[in-house]
Structure formats: C-alpha cells, structure tokens
C-alpha cells in the first residue's frame, strides 16, 4: 500500500490561507508559519503529519497528497476543518 508524508497549515478562512500562501511564495518558512498560524495540533511539529496511507485523512486532503506534485504547496483546500495549505514531502 502506498504511503505519503505531508505537512499542512490549517486556518479558518480562505483569505487567511491565501495570505500565508503568498508569504510561502516569498520564501517564508513553512514550519514557522504552521507553528504560528495552524489550528491543527500538528503545528507543534511545524505542520508535519508524518507518514500515512490513503484513507486516513479526509477525501479532499488525500486527493492532494496522493495525486498532486510533491514539494509544492497546494491550496487553499477546503475541508470540514477549515482551509488547508498542503505540502506532500514524499510518496512511496
């Protein structure tokens, strides 16, 4: 079964996610922004969710992690939790 390792930043609004994505595009550090802004407990690890198989995360999240290019920040992706910026670190 394939697995992936990803990190994310979870915020309440699309606007907030867009602003953070702009900061990342200008070279801001993902982990630093995650620690400061993310609503997910993973923020303590800089947004890192570790390695997981398909189906462990919500569908919209999985779709990004297992289908879109790695080492690229994708989003904002809306889920029932809010808006995510997602970066897949690697896939097996």
Buried (B, 14 or more C-beta within 10 A) or exposed (E): EEBBBBBBBBBEEBEBBBBBBEBBEEEBEBBEBBBEBBEBEBBEBBBBBEBBEBEEBEEBBBBBBBEEEEEEBBBBBEEEBBBBBBBBBEBE
